[in-house]
Amino acid sequence: MKFGVQLYSLRETAEKKGAEEILRMVSEAGYDGVEFAGFYGKTPEEMLALVKKYHLDPVSAHIGTNAIEESLPYIDLLGIKYVFIPWESKDVFDEPEKFADLGVRIQKAESELKKRGVVLGYHNHAHEFEDGKDRLEQLFAAQPALKAEPDVFWLTVAGLSPVRYMQKLGERLAMVHIKEAGKNPREDAQPVVGEGIVDMGGVFAQMKQLGIEWAVLEVEKYPCGEEEYLRRSLENMKKLAK
């Protein structure tokens, strides 16, 4: 199994010190790759030089459907293999006209990405499961080719079992966001992976069973310094993945 970092996790450092500093941090902590959340004002050529310098695989990116076309030069040059839609609001699922428009946007994006051998998927939060609904199920039923990047933190916040939901996704599962949760998930800092309330043992066992190649770390609130968090979480993930 390979390990990456969703660079949104390091957004504050990126704002202060730039893209190269966060790529250095990820590389020195021992990760294999990164998942982009924007390209920090760098050209595709500049970003390619940086990921090569730090020996990181630019495996995936979070890109909204309306920004995929303008991001194609990055996807092409960097060799990004997966693109995940990072967010759609609840009303997009609940209002038929907006849901139909989402379908059109997804089909257009899939058409462009498929030519390149790039997989398109969707990354969940908790609102997709509010009011007793499963809006992901609704989305996947309407879009048979769309893959999933479940976020185990948000599944936990939604009151679901990440392991059971991963089982439900089955072959639709492409990558997994590894994000730990504290006892009060919406308020607490996220503990180091494996030291919170998410069933990480079960999550990694399910990933191994399904042959998922990449675990992507994400964190929004740190309980310690960023570099310490990256290092300790990777140590624990490697143990969980054995």
C-alpha positions as CSV (number, residue, x, y, z in Angstrom):
1,M,0.0,0.0,0.0
2,K,1.1,3.5,-0.8
3,F,0.5,6.6,1.4
4,G,-0.2,10.2,0.3
5,V,-1.3,13.5,1.8
6,Q,-4.2,15.6,0.7
7,L,-2.4,19.0,0.5
8,Y,-5.4,20.8,1.8
9,S,-4.1,19.5,5.2
10,L,-1.2,21.9,4.9
11,R,-3.1,25.0,3.5
12,E,-1.9,27.4,6.2
13,T,1.7,26.5,5.7
14,A,1.2,26.8,2.0
15,E,-0.2,30.3,2.3
16,K,2.7,31.4,4.5
17,K,5.7,29.6,2.9
18,G,4.5,28.3,-0.5
19,A,4.1,25.0,-2.3
20,E,7.7,23.9,-2.1
21,E,7.7,23.9,1.6
22,I,4.7,21.6,2.0
23,L,6.0,19.2,-0.6
24,R,9.3,19.1,1.3
25,M,7.4,18.3,4.5
26,V,5.4,15.5,2.9
27,S,8.5,14.0,1.4
28,E,10.7,14.2,4.5
29,A,7.9,12.6,6.5
30,G,8.2,9.6,4.2
31,Y,5.1,9.7,2.1
32,D,4.9,8.3,-1.4
33,G,2.6,10.9,-3.1
34,V,0.3,13.8,-2.9
35,E,-3.3,14.7,-3.7
36,F,-3.7,18.3,-4.9
37,A,-6.2,20.8,-3.8
38,G,-5.2,23.6,-6.2
39,F,-1.8,24.3,-7.8
40,Y,-0.6,27.3,-5.7
41,G,-0.1,29.6,-8.7
42,K,2.6,27.3,-10.2
43,T,2.6,26.4,-13.9
44,P,2.3,22.7,-14.8
45,E,6.0,22.7,-15.6
46,E,7.0,24.3,-12.3
47,M,4.8,21.9,-10.3
48,L,6.2,18.9,-12.2
49,A,9.8,20.0,-11.3
50,L,8.8,20.3,-7.6
51,V,7.2,16.8,-7.3
52,K,10.2,15.3,-9.1
53,K,12.6,17.2,-6.8
54,Y,10.9,15.7,-3.8
55,H,10.2,12.3,-5.3
56,L,6.5,12.4,-4.8
57,D,3.8,10.8,-7.0
58,P,1.2,13.4,-8.0
59,V,-1.4,10.6,-7.9
60,S,-4.7,12.6,-7.5
61,A,-6.4,15.9,-7.2
62,H,-9.6,17.4,-5.9
63,I,-11.1,19.5,-8.7
64,G,-14.7,20.7,-9.0
65,T,-16.4,19.8,-12.2
66,N,-16.4,23.3,-13.6
67,A,-12.6,23.6,-13.1
68,I,-11.6,20.3,-14.7
69,E,-11.2,21.7,-18.2
70,E,-8.9,24.5,-17.1
71,S,-6.9,22.0,-15.0
72,L,-6.2,19.6,-17.9
73,P,-2.7,20.9,-18.6
74,Y,-1.8,20.0,-15.0
75,I,-3.5,16.6,-15.2
76,D,-1.7,15.8,-18.4
77,L,1.8,17.0,-17.5
78,L,1.8,15.7,-14.0
79,G,0.2,12.4,-14.9
80,I,-2.5,12.7,-12.3
81,K,-4.4,9.3,-12.3
82,Y,-7.5,10.2,-10.2
83,V,-9.7,13.3,-10.0
84,F,-12.2,13.6,-7.3
85,I,-15.1,16.1,-7.1
86,P,-14.5,17.5,-3.6
87,W,-18.0,18.9,-2.8
88,E,-21.5,19.3,-4.0
89,S,-24.1,21.0,-1.7
90,K,-27.1,19.1,-0.4
91,D,-29.5,21.1,-2.5
92,V,-27.7,19.8,-5.7
93,F,-28.8,16.3,-4.7
94,D,-32.3,17.3,-3.5
95,E,-33.5,19.5,-6.4
96,P,-34.1,17.6,-9.6
97,E,-32.9,20.4,-11.9
98,K,-29.6,20.8,-10.1
99,F,-29.1,17.1,-9.9
100,A,-29.6,16.8,-13.6
101,D,-27.1,19.6,-14.2
102,L,-24.6,17.8,-12.0
103,G,-25.1,14.7,-14.2
104,V,-24.3,16.8,-17.3
105,R,-21.2,18.2,-15.6
106,I,-20.0,14.8,-14.6
107,Q,-20.6,13.3,-18.1
108,K,-18.6,16.2,-19.7
109,A,-15.7,15.7,-17.2
110,E,-15.7,12.0,-17.6
111,S,-15.5,12.3,-21.4
112,E,-12.4,14.5,-21.1
113,L,-10.7,12.4,-18.4
114,K,-11.5,9.0,-20.0
115,K,-9.5,10.0,-23.1
116,R,-6.5,10.3,-20.8
117,G,-7.1,7.2,-18.7
118,V,-7.9,9.3,-15.7
119,V,-10.5,8.1,-13.2
120,L,-13.2,10.5,-12.0
121,G,-14.7,10.0,-8.5
122,Y,-16.6,11.8,-5.7
123,H,-15.3,12.6,-2.2
124,N,-18.0,12.8,0.5
125,H,-18.6,14.8,3.6
126,A,-21.4,14.2,6.1
127,H,-24.3,16.2,4.5
128,E,-24.8,13.6,1.9
129,F,-26.3,11.4,4.6
130,E,-28.5,14.0,6.4
131,D,-32.2,13.4,6.9
132,G,-31.8,9.6,6.8
133,K,-30.9,9.7,3.1
134,D,-27.9,8.3,1.2
135,R,-27.3,10.8,-1.5
136,L,-24.1,9.0,-2.5
137,E,-26.2,6.0,-3.4
138,Q,-28.4,8.3,-5.4
139,L,-25.4,9.8,-7.2
140,F,-23.8,6.4,-8.0
141,A,-27.0,5.0,-9.3
142,A,-27.3,7.8,-11.8
143,Q,-23.5,7.7,-12.7
144,P,-22.4,4.1,-13.2
145,A,-18.8,5.0,-14.1
146,L,-18.2,7.3,-11.2
147,K,-15.8,6.0,-8.5
148,A,-15.7,6.8,-4.8
149,E,-13.1,8.3,-2.4
150,P,-14.8,7.8,1.0
151,D,-13.7,10.0,3.8
152,V,-13.8,7.8,7.0
153,F,-14.0,10.9,9.3
154,W,-17.1,12.2,7.6
155,L,-18.7,8.8,7.5
156,T,-18.1,8.6,11.2
157,V,-19.6,12.0,11.8
158,A,-22.6,11.0,9.8
159,G,-23.1,8.1,12.2
160,L,-22.1,5.4,9.7
161,S,-19.6,2.6,10.0
162,P,-16.8,3.4,7.5
163,V,-16.0,-0.3,7.2
164,R,-19.5,-1.3,6.3
165,Y,-19.8,1.6,3.9
166,M,-16.6,0.6,2.2
167,Q,-18.0,-2.9,1.8
168,K,-21.1,-1.4,0.3
169,L,-19.1,0.5,-2.2
170,G,-17.1,-2.5,-3.3
171,E,-15.5,-2.2,-6.7
172,R,-16.6,1.5,-6.9
173,L,-14.0,2.3,-4.2
174,A,-10.9,3.9,-5.8
175,M,-9.0,5.6,-2.9
176,V,-9.7,6.3,0.8
177,H,-9.3,9.5,2.8
178,I,-7.8,8.5,6.1
179,K,-8.9,11.2,8.6
180,E,-9.1,10.4,12.3
181,A,-11.8,11.6,14.7
182,G,-11.9,12.6,18.4
183,K,-14.7,11.9,20.8
184,N,-16.4,15.1,19.7
185,P,-15.5,14.9,16.0
186,R,-16.9,18.3,14.9
187,E,-15.1,20.2,17.7
188,D,-12.0,18.2,18.6
189,A,-8.6,18.4,16.9
190,Q,-8.1,15.2,14.9
191,P,-5.9,12.7,16.8
192,V,-2.9,11.0,15.2
193,V,-4.2,8.2,12.9
194,G,-5.0,5.1,15.0
195,E,-5.4,7.1,18.2
196,G,-9.0,8.2,17.8
197,I,-12.4,6.7,17.5
198,V,-12.4,5.6,13.8
199,D,-12.0,1.9,13.3
200,M,-8.8,2.3,11.5
201,G,-7.9,-1.4,11.9
202,G,-11.1,-2.3,10.1
203,V,-10.6,0.4,7.5
204,F,-7.2,-0.8,6.5
205,A,-8.2,-4.4,6.6
206,Q,-11.0,-3.6,4.2
207,M,-8.7,-1.6,1.9
208,K,-6.3,-4.6,1.8
209,Q,-9.2,-7.0,1.0
210,L,-10.4,-4.8,-1.8
211,G,-6.9,-4.2,-3.2
212,I,-6.9,-0.4,-2.7
213,E,-3.5,0.9,-3.5
214,W,-3.5,4.4,-1.9
215,A,-4.4,5.7,1.5
216,V,-4.6,9.5,1.5
217,L,-4.1,11.3,4.8
218,E,-6.2,14.4,5.5
219,V,-6.3,16.5,8.6
220,E,-8.1,19.8,9.3
221,K,-7.3,20.5,13.0
222,Y,-3.9,19.4,14.3
223,P,-3.3,18.2,17.9
224,C,0.4,18.8,17.5
225,G,2.9,20.2,15.0
226,E,2.2,19.4,11.4
227,E,5.5,17.6,10.8
228,E,5.1,15.5,13.9
229,Y,1.6,14.7,12.9
230,L,2.6,13.6,9.4
231,R,5.4,11.4,10.7
232,R,3.5,9.7,13.5
233,S,0.4,9.1,11.4
234,L,2.5,7.5,8.7
235,E,4.2,5.2,11.3
236,N,0.7,4.1,12.5
237,M,-0.7,3.7,9.0
238,K,2.2,1.5,8.0
239,K,1.5,-0.7,11.0
240,L,-2.2,-0.9,10.2
241,A,-1.5,-1.8,6.6
242,K,0.7,-4.8,7.4
